[in-house]
Amino acid sequence: MFAPRPPGGFVIDLEIPVYRDLLELRAEALRGYFSLLTNDPGNSGDAPPGYRIFRDFVPTRGLAAATYMDKDTDEAVPVIEDAELRGRDRLAAYHPSRARGVSNTSESRVGVAHLSRFRPSRIPTPENLALSSRFTQANRQILLPYDAVIALIFHAILAPLTAVHALLYKRDSRAAFGWIALCFLLPLGGPVLYVFFGLNRARGRAQRLGLGGISMGYERGRMLEQIHPMPDSVRGEYVKLARIGQALSRHPLTAGNGVEALVNGEQVYPAMVDAIEQAESHVLLTTYIFDSDSTGKRFCEALQRAKSRGVAIRVLIDGIGEWYSFPRATRTLRRAGIPIARFLPPRLLPPSLSLNMRNHQKILVVDDRVGFTGGMNLSDRHLVEDPDNRSPTADLHFRLTGPVVAQLREEFLRMWQFTTHSRDVPSLTEIAPGGPFMCRTLTDGPDEDLDRLNMLLGAAIAEARHSVRIMTPYFLPPRELIGAIQAATVRGVEVVVVLPGKNNLPYMHWATRNMLWEILYRGVKVYYQPPPFNHAKLFIVDGYYTLIGSANWDPRSLRLNFELQVEVYGEDFAAPLINSIDQAAAAGREVTLEEVDGRGLPTRLRDSFCWLFSPYL
């Protein structure tokens, strides 16, 4: 087939159909010309009289295959010139029909094209051709460099392997078909992209966490099990929704919890810093973004003071989220001697460049007596009333007391152990009841918890009898949730969706506009709330079931990130949040089907293009 031959390449026999076909495909992509030069006066340069020079460009390192015709015998003599054509001497491309080389005189004269800006002085003399005559059978062979052949071999191995993996383990036929096509049609790049973005590495990482439950590479989570008993104090109207969470969460539904909603950084940050200042045993903090601005410095100073009092500090920051600000807060914390870990940081050695599977959870636990969670990062952007804030971002965060704090602690420790392989945190202290609400923590992520939140939202919407209210900054729900929302409106359930009128990520806003017709068409009420950009995430069913936490209604939160949500049962907790959602809707404007359908063609094209990438937004 092919054999190594100097200089720096392989000679591939083009009589073997597979290589001839590969070359012709490559030639077809180049769409070039076959170059034919004759000894006409003014064009032949150094070519001696009586010789006609036929040059066929080989698209590897500028080498050229050539034949010349003997003036007496009129026979084509094949050779390969060993020189490189540089700069303007290069041929742009060649005609696919000449990929096999020149075999005879009549074939050589088919189709005449020109060599772009060719310098006649570079046409080889008979002496030069004689020096290269060691390359025989040029009419049947072509010289390929080592790296090109190695790349072809790797592609021939990797493309089938990655395609078969996608065929077996992708559960969405459209995704499987797309990956298979990419793996075969994009040489090397397709398999490499699949390895970095198509594989679900959560199985191995879940095993490292000791989670188990996944024995193969399928994209699925742990089997559903009713592992916790239902508390006797659960009210009758709560039972159906409570059973859903019972099957999806590793934590039991607990009574005696207090939950307080805090609005924006003006209320949230003082409460969190005050809790750290009162810490006596330990402080556990995880966040996606820890900015190094005034808010970040405020938290760093509070953590340093707690450490100086002998409090055990553990801080976990996402490896991508830490780069949202510079200098990074992690450096400040390390200089202060505070134990800090980065969740799946990007690195070159060993390679770890995944942009997905981010830890999007927000948890603060102080002495197991008080906890905080929600959607708010540590950043000046959430100080909405600050006149110097150029990008004000409204949000909600929640202060929790009671047994649910122990569940927040356990989820922090799972991620801490995953990152550091250690659980060196003080023992759990006794937790006293904190309020009247029943609560449970539920996690979602690309590990054994895959699709937990997706199933919870769909089942909760299916159980709704009166109303469903959704407030989220990013709204690109999967098909099953769109179907659940549509079915709810058909049953007569009032569904209200409140979104930001102006998003901090414009492409998310555009992609959402492309799919809104699907729910507007079925009678869902959609409102755009006025600025500032609202990052709050709320889901309320029938006025008593509230879901709070870090997850958005988009593929990144529902499938790619590690998220944490807390179920809260109780009308007294839901009522003020319902009022807040309704006020935001009233202050904004309703989106109509006529508005969405009336977009101009350029706007529709832009929105549709962004929507194409919705699985990765």
C-alpha positions in Angstrom: 0.0 0.0 0.0 2.5 2.6 1.2 6.0 2.6 2.3 8.2 5.2 4.0 10.4 7.0 1.6 12.5 10.2 1.9 12.1 13.1 2.0 9.7 13.0 5.0 6.8 11.1 3.6 5.0 8.0 2.4 4.5 6.9 -1.2 0.9 5.8 -1.6 0.0 3.5 -4.5 -3.0 5.2 -6.2 -3.9 2.0 -8.0 -5.4 0.8 -4.7 -9.0 2.1 -4.9 -9.3 3.3 -1.3 -6.4 5.6 -1.5 -7.4 6.8 -5.0 -10.8 7.6 -3.7 -9.5 9.4 -0.7 -7.3 11.5 -2.9 -10.0 12.3 -5.4 -12.3 13.4 -2.5 -9.6 15.7 -1.3 -9.0 17.0 -4.8 -12.8 17.6 -5.2 -12.7 19.8 -2.1 -9.9 21.9 -3.4 -11.7 22.5 -6.7 -8.5 23.4 -8.5 -6.9 22.9 -11.8 -4.5 20.6 -13.5 -1.5 22.6 -14.7 -0.1 22.0 -18.1 2.9 24.0 -19.4 4.4 23.7 -22.8 7.6 24.9 -24.4 5.9 27.8 -26.3 8.2 30.7 -26.7 8.0 33.2 -23.8 6.5 30.6 -21.5 9.0 27.8 -21.2 11.7 29.7 -19.4 14.7 27.4 -18.8 13.0 24.4 -20.5 15.2 23.2 -23.4 13.7 23.0 -27.0 12.1 19.7 -27.8 10.7 19.1 -24.3 7.3 19.7 -23.0 6.9 20.0 -19.2 3.7 18.7 -17.6 3.3 19.6 -13.9 0.7 18.1 -11.7 0.6 19.8 -8.3 0.5 17.4 -5.3 -1.3 19.1 -2.3 1.3 18.1 0.3 4.1 20.5 1.2 4.2 22.1 -2.2 5.7 19.1 -3.9 5.0 18.7 -7.6 4.6 15.6 -9.7 5.9 16.2 -13.2 6.2 14.4 -16.5 8.1 15.4 -19.6 7.9 14.2 -23.2 10.9 13.0 -25.1 11.1 14.8 -28.5 12.1 11.7 -30.4 9.9 9.0 -28.9 7.0 11.3 -27.9 6.7 9.3 -24.7 5.8 10.7 -21.4 8.5 10.2 -18.8 7.2 10.4 -15.2 9.4 12.0 -12.5 8.9 13.9 -9.2 10.6 17.1 -8.7 12.1 17.3 -5.2 11.9 21.1 -4.9 9.2 23.1 -3.0 7.2 25.7 -4.6 7.1 28.7 -2.3 5.2 32.0 -2.2 3.8 32.9 -5.6 5.3 29.8 -7.2 2.6 27.6 -5.4 -0.2 26.2 -7.4 -3.6 27.0 -5.8 -4.9 23.6 -6.4 -5.4 20.9 -9.0 -8.0 19.1 -11.0 -9.4 15.9 -9.4 -9.2 14.0 -12.6 -5.4 14.3 -12.6 -5.0 13.0 -9.0 -3.6 9.7 -10.3 -0.7 11.4 -12.1 0.0 11.5 -15.8 0.1 8.1 -17.5 0.3 8.8 -21.2 0.6 11.6 -23.7 -3.1 11.8 -24.7 -4.2 11.9 -21.1 -1.7 14.6 -20.4 -3.2 16.9 -22.9 -6.7 16.9 -21.5 -7.7 20.3 -20.2 -5.3 23.2 -20.1 -5.1 25.5 -17.1 -2.5 28.0 -15.9 0.0 28.1 -13.1 -0.8 31.3 -11.1 2.0 33.8 -11.4 4.5 31.0 -12.2 8.1 32.0 -12.6 9.5 30.3 -15.7 13.0 30.1 -14.1 11.6 27.5 -11.7 10.8 25.0 -14.5 13.2 22.1 -14.0 15.9 21.4 -16.6 16.6 17.9 -17.9 19.4 17.7 -15.4 17.2 18.5 -12.5 14.7 15.9 -13.7 17.4 13.3 -14.1 18.5 13.9 -10.5 14.9 13.1 -9.4 14.5 10.1 -11.6 15.0 7.8 -8.6 11.3 8.3 -7.9 9.7 5.8 -10.3 6.2 5.0 -11.3 5.0 8.5 -10.6 2.0 7.9 -12.8 0.7 5.6 -10.1 2.1 7.0 -6.9 1.9 10.2 -4.8 4.1 11.4 -2.0 2.3 12.1 1.4 4.1 13.4 4.4 4.3 11.4 7.6 2.0 13.6 9.6 -0.7 13.4 6.9 -0.6 9.6 6.9 -0.6 9.4 10.7 -3.6 11.8 10.8 -5.4 9.6 8.4 -4.7 6.5 10.4 -5.8 8.1 13.7 -9.0 9.3 12.0 -9.7 5.9 10.6 -9.4 4.5 14.2 -11.0 7.2 16.2 -14.0 8.0 13.9 -15.6 4.6 14.1 -14.9 4.3 17.9 -16.5 7.6 18.7 -19.4 7.1 16.3 -20.2 3.7 17.8 -20.1 5.2 21.3 -22.5 7.9 20.3 -24.7 5.3 18.7 -24.9 3.1 21.8 -25.0 5.7 24.6 -26.7 8.8 23.3 -30.4 8.7 24.2 -31.5 11.5 21.8 -31.5 10.2 18.3 -30.9 13.7 16.9 -27.9 14.2 19.0 -26.6 10.7 18.2 -27.0 11.3 14.4 -25.3 14.7 14.6 -22.3 13.4 16.5 -21.9 10.4 14.2 -21.9 12.6 11.1 -19.4 15.0 12.7 -17.1 12.2 13.8 -16.9 10.8 10.2 -17.0 14.0 8.2 -14.6 16.2 10.1 -11.2 14.6 10.0 -9.7 14.2 13.5 -11.6 17.3 14.6 -14.9 15.4 14.8 -13.7 12.7 17.2 -11.7 15.2 19.2 -14.8 17.4 19.7 -16.8 14.3 20.7 -14.2 13.4 23.3 -14.3 16.8 24.8 -17.9 17.8 24.5 -19.9 14.6 23.7 -18.8 12.2 26.4 -20.5 12.2 29.7 -17.6 11.8 32.1 -19.9 11.9 35.1 -19.9 8.1 35.5 -16.2 7.9 36.5 -16.5 10.9 38.7 -19.6 9.6 40.3 -17.7 6.4 41.1 -15.0 8.6 42.7 -17.6 10.1 44.9 -18.7 6.6 45.9 -22.1 7.1 44.4 -22.4 4.0 42.3 -25.6 3.2 40.5 -24.1 3.5 37.0 -22.5 0.4 35.5 -22.3 1.5 31.9 -21.8 4.7 29.9 -25.5 5.4 29.3 -26.7 8.9 30.0 -28.9 8.0 32.9 -29.0 8.5 36.6 -29.6 6.3 39.6 -32.7 4.2 39.8 -35.7 5.8 41.6 -36.2 4.4 45.1 -38.6 5.4 47.9 -35.8 5.3 50.5 -37.3 7.7 53.1 -40.6 7.4 55.0 -43.2 10.0 54.6 -43.5 12.1 57.8 -46.8 11.7 59.6 -47.2 15.5 59.8 -47.6 15.9 56.0 -50.9 17.5 55.2 -53.1 15.7 52.8 -52.8 18.2 49.9 -49.0 18.0 50.2 -48.8 14.2 49.8 -48.7 13.8 46.0 -46.0 16.4 45.5 -44.1 15.1 48.6 -44.0 11.6 47.1 -42.3 13.0 43.9 -39.5 14.5 45.9 -39.3 11.4 48.1 -38.4 9.4 45.0 -36.0 11.9 43.5 -34.0 13.1 46.5 -31.5 11.3 48.7 -32.8 13.5 51.6 -36.0 13.1 53.7 -38.7 15.7 54.0 -38.2 17.4 57.3 -40.4 19.5 59.5 -39.5 22.4 61.7 -37.6 24.6 59.3 -37.4 28.3 59.0 -37.0 30.0 55.6 -36.6 33.7 55.0 -36.4 35.4 51.6 -33.7 38.1 51.3 -33.8 40.6 48.4 -30.6 41.7 46.5 -27.2 42.1 47.9 -28.3 44.9 50.2 -30.1 42.3 52.4 -28.2 39.2 51.6 -24.6 40.1 52.1 -25.0 41.7 55.6 -26.9 38.6 56.8 -24.3 36.2 55.4 -21.3 38.2 56.8 -23.0 38.5 60.2 -23.4 34.8 60.3 -19.7 34.3 59.6 -18.8 36.8 62.3 -20.8 34.8 64.8 -19.2 31.4 63.8 -17.8 29.3 66.6 -17.1 25.9 65.0 -17.0 26.0 61.2 -17.9 27.8 58.0 -18.7 26.0 54.8 -19.0 28.1 51.7 -19.4 27.2 48.0 -20.2 29.6 45.2 -19.9 29.8 41.4 -18.5 33.3 41.3 -16.4 34.9 44.1 -15.5 38.3 42.7 -12.5 40.2 44.0 -14.5 43.5 44.3 -15.6 45.2 47.4 -18.2 42.5 48.2 -15.5 39.8 47.7 -13.1 41.6 49.9 -15.7 42.0 52.6 -16.2 38.2 52.7 -12.5 37.5 52.6 -12.0 39.7 55.6 -14.8 38.1 57.5 -13.4 34.6 56.7 -9.9 35.7 57.9 -11.3 37.0 61.2 -13.2 33.7 61.7 -10.0 31.8 61.0 -8.1 33.8 63.5 -10.7 32.8 66.2 -10.0 29.2 65.5 -13.1 28.5 63.3 -12.6 25.8 60.6 -13.1 27.3 57.2 -13.7 25.5 53.9 -14.3 27.4 50.7 -15.1 25.7 47.4 -15.2 27.8 44.2 -16.0 26.7 40.7 -12.9 26.4 38.5 -14.5 28.4 35.7 -16.4 30.8 37.8 -13.3 32.0 39.6 -12.1 33.5 36.3 -15.0 35.9 36.2 -12.9 38.5 38.0 -9.2 39.4 38.2 -7.3 39.2 40.4 -8.9 36.0 41.5 -10.3 35.8 45.0 -8.7 32.4 45.5 -5.3 34.0 45.7 -6.3 36.3 48.5 -7.9 33.4 50.4 -4.8 31.3 50.0 -2.5 34.0 51.2 -4.7 34.2 54.3 -4.2 30.5 54.9 -7.8 29.6 54.3 -8.4 26.1 52.9 -9.8 26.5 49.4 -10.6 24.1 46.6 -11.4 24.7 42.9 -14.1 22.5 41.3 -12.9 20.9 38.1 -10.5 23.8 37.1 -9.3 23.9 33.5 -5.7 22.7 33.1 -3.4 21.5 30.3 -1.5 18.8 32.2 -3.2 16.4 32.7 -5.7 17.7 30.1 -9.0 18.9 31.6 -10.6 21.6 29.4 -14.3 20.9 30.0 -16.4 24.0 30.1 -19.5 22.0 31.2 -20.2 20.2 34.4 -19.8 23.3 36.5 -20.6 23.5 40.2 -23.4 26.1 40.1 -24.5 25.5 43.7 -24.5 28.3 46.3 -24.2 27.2 49.9 -23.2 28.8 53.1 -23.4 26.8 56.3 -22.3 28.2 59.7 -22.1 25.9 62.7 -24.9 23.8 61.3 -27.3 26.3 62.9 -27.9 28.6 59.9 -27.6 28.1 56.2 -28.0 30.2 53.0 -28.8 29.2 49.5 -30.4 30.6 46.3 -29.1 32.0 43.1 -26.9 34.8 44.2 -23.1 34.9 43.7 -20.7 37.0 45.7 -20.4 40.2 43.6 -21.0 43.9 43.6 -23.4 43.3 40.7 -26.1 42.3 43.2 -25.9 45.7 45.0 -28.8 47.1 43.0 -29.0 50.4 44.9 -25.3 51.2 44.4 -25.2 54.2 42.0 -21.8 53.1 40.7 -23.0 49.7 39.7 -23.1 49.7 35.9 -24.7 46.2 35.7 -27.2 45.9 38.5 -28.6 42.4 38.9 -31.6 41.8 41.1 -31.8 38.4 42.8 -33.2 36.5 45.8 -31.4 34.4 48.4 -32.7 32.5 51.3 -31.8 32.1 55.0 -32.6 28.7 56.4 -32.7 27.2 59.9 -33.7 23.8 61.2 -33.0 20.3 60.0 -32.7 21.3 56.3 -29.4 23.0 57.2 -27.9 19.5 57.8 -28.8 18.6 54.2 -27.1 21.7 52.9 -24.0 20.6 54.9 -24.1 17.1 53.4 -24.3 18.4 49.9 -21.3 20.7 50.5 -19.3 17.8 51.8 -20.1 15.7 48.8 -18.7 18.3 46.5 -15.8 19.0 48.8 -14.9 15.3 49.0 -15.1 15.0 45.2 -12.7 17.9 44.8 -10.2 17.2 47.6 -10.8 13.5 48.4 -11.3 14.6 52.1 -14.1 15.2 54.5 -12.0 16.9 57.2 -14.8 19.0 58.7 -16.0 19.2 62.3 -18.8 16.7 63.3 -22.4 17.6 62.8 -23.8 19.4 65.8 -27.3 19.0 67.2 -29.8 21.1 65.2 -32.8 22.7 66.8 -36.1 23.3 65.0 -36.2 26.7 63.3 -39.7 27.3 61.9 -43.0 26.0 60.7 -42.1 24.8 57.2 -41.5 21.4 55.7 -38.3 21.3 53.5 -36.2 19.0 51.5 -33.0 19.4 49.5 -32.7 18.0 46.0 -29.6 18.0 43.8 -29.3 17.7 40.0 -26.2 17.1 37.9 -24.6 15.0 35.2 -23.9 12.2 37.6 -26.3 9.9 39.4 -28.6 12.8 39.8 -29.1 13.2 36.1 -32.6 14.6 35.2 -33.7 14.7 38.8 -34.8 18.4 38.5 -36.3 17.9 35.1 -38.5 15.1 36.4 -39.4 17.1 39.5 -40.6 20.1 37.5 -42.5 18.0 35.0 -44.3 16.0 37.7 -45.1 19.1 39.8 -46.6 20.8 36.8 -48.6 17.7 36.1 -50.0 17.7 39.7 -50.9 21.4 39.5 -54.6 22.1 39.9 -54.9 25.8 40.0 -51.7 27.8 39.2 -48.1 27.5 38.2 -45.8 30.5 38.5 -42.3 30.5 37.0 -39.7 33.3 37.4 -36.3 32.6 35.8 -33.6 34.6 34.0 -33.0 32.0 31.3 -35.9 30.1 29.8 -35.1 27.3 27.3 -37.0 24.3 28.7 -36.6 20.9 27.1 -39.4 19.3 25.0 -40.9 17.4 27.9 -41.3 20.5 30.1 -42.8 22.4 27.2 -45.3 19.6 26.8 -46.1 19.6 30.6 -46.7 23.3 30.5 -49.0 23.0 27.5 -50.9 20.1 29.1 -51.4 22.2 32.2 -53.0 25.0 30.4 -55.3 22.6 28.5 -56.5 21.3 31.9 -57.3 24.9 32.9 -54.3 25.6 35.1 -53.2 29.2 35.1 -49.5 29.3 34.0 -47.5 32.5 34.3 -43.9 32.9 33.2 -42.0 36.0 34.1 -38.7 36.7 32.3 -36.3 39.7 32.1 -37.2 42.2 29.5 -33.5 42.8 28.9 -31.2 39.9 29.5 -27.5 40.0 30.4 -26.9 37.4 27.8 -28.6 38.7 24.6 -28.3 35.4 22.7 -30.3 33.7 25.5 -33.1 36.2 25.1 -33.1 35.8 21.3 -33.1 32.0 21.5 -36.1 32.1 24.0 -38.1 34.4 21.7 -37.8 31.7 19.0 -39.7 29.2 21.1 -42.1 31.3 23.1 -44.9 30.7 20.5 -45.1 27.1 21.6 -46.5 28.1 25.0 -48.2 31.4 24.0 -50.2 29.4 21.5 -51.6 27.3 24.3 -52.6 30.2 26.5 -49.6 30.6 28.8 -49.1 34.1 30.1 -45.6 35.4 29.5 -44.4 38.8 30.9 -41.2 40.7 30.4 -40.3 42.5 33.7 -38.5 45.9 33.5 -34.9 46.5 34.4 -32.7 45.9 36.3 -31.9 42.4 35.1 -33.5 39.9 37.4 -31.5 36.8 38.2 -34.1 35.3 40.6 -35.4 31.7 40.2 -38.8 30.7 41.6 -41.2 27.9 40.9 -44.5 27.9 42.8 -47.4 25.5 42.4 -51.0 26.0 43.7 -49.9 28.6 46.2 -48.2 26.2 48.7 -45.3 24.4 47.0 -42.2 26.5 46.3 -38.9 25.5 44.8 -35.9 27.7 45.4 -32.2 27.4 44.6 -29.6 27.8 41.9 -31.1 26.2 38.8 -32.4 28.1 35.7 -34.8 26.7 33.1 -32.2 26.0 30.5 -30.2 23.0 29.3 -27.0 24.0 31.1 -28.8 24.0 34.5 -31.1 21.0 33.8 -28.5 18.8 32.3 -24.8 20.0 32.4 -24.3 21.7 35.8 -24.4 20.6 39.4 -27.4 22.4 40.9 -29.1 22.5 44.3 -32.8 23.2 45.0 -34.8 23.3 48.2 -38.5 22.3 48.4 -40.5 24.4 50.7 -44.1 23.5 51.7 -46.3 26.2 53.1 -48.8 28.9 52.0 -47.3 31.5 54.4 -43.9 31.2 52.6 -45.3 31.1 49.1 -47.7 34.0 49.5 -45.2 36.9 49.5 -43.2 35.3 46.7 -46.4 35.0 44.6 -47.1 38.7 45.3 -43.5 39.6 44.2 -43.9 37.7 40.9 -47.3 39.3 40.2 -45.9 42.7 40.9 -43.0 42.1 38.5 -45.4 41.0 35.8 -47.7 44.0 36.4 -44.7 46.4 36.2 -43.6 44.9 32.9 -45.5 44.0 29.8 -47.2 41.0 28.5 -45.7 39.2 25.5 -48.3 38.2 22.9 -48.4 35.6 20.2 -48.9 38.4 17.6 -45.7 40.1 18.8 -43.7 36.9 18.4 -45.2 36.0 15.0 -44.7 39.6 13.8 -41.0 39.7 14.0 -39.2 40.7 10.8 -37.3 38.2 8.8 -33.8 39.4 9.9 -34.9 39.2 13.6 -36.4 35.7 13.1 -33.2 34.5 11.4 -31.1 35.8 14.3 -33.4 34.3 16.9 -33.6 31.0 15.1 -29.8 30.8 14.7 -29.3 31.3 18.4 -32.0 28.7 19.2 -30.0 26.1 17.2 -27.4 26.2 19.9 -29.8 26.0 22.8 -28.5 22.6 24.0 -25.2 24.4 24.8 -26.3 27.9 25.9 
